[in-house]
Amino acid sequence: MREPTFWILTALASATQHGYGLMREVERLSGGRVKLQAGTLYAALDRLDAEGLIELDREEIVGGRARRYYRLTDDGAAALDAEAAQLRASADAATAQLSVRRRPGFGTVTP
């Protein structure tokens, strides 16, 4: 799963969001690392909707423009849960390897 997809699904995990709200929430949740442009976001939303990971919740007219709110589907929640588990496993493997590096004698050659 690409990082923007992960953060979009994460942002939708707790509440429905509209496009601009999603852009702000993804930036906040990612600690500013992921800043989605409108074109990128809406292309991703269309793809995630087609894949059944998100769906349109409702549409409002605000200032004469349509504002679409999206929500995470059960399949989207399952995909996000699986990705989070994979990321945890990867982080655990890296942490374990780093703990080996911190042990006394690391890097010495024994004859």
C-alpha positions, 0 to 999 in steps of 0.5 A: 500500500502506498503511503498516501493511501495508508494515510487517506484510509487512516484519516477516514477510520474515525470519521467521514471527511470531505476532500479538503478536510482529508488533505488537512487530516492526512498532513496532521496525522503524518506529522507533515510528511504527506501533503496531498495535492487536490488532483492527487487526492481526488484521483486516489479517492476515485481509485479507492472507491472503485476498489470498494475501500471507501464510499461516498457518504453524502454530498452537500452544496456549500457556496454553490459547490458540491462537497462530497464526504467519504467514509471507510468501508468494512473492506477498507478497514480490513485493508488498513488493519492488515497494512498496520499489522505489516508495518508493525511487523516491519518495525519490530524486525528493525527494532530487533536488528538494532538491539543486536547492534547495541549489544557489547561486542557487536562488530568484532570478529572472533577467531 
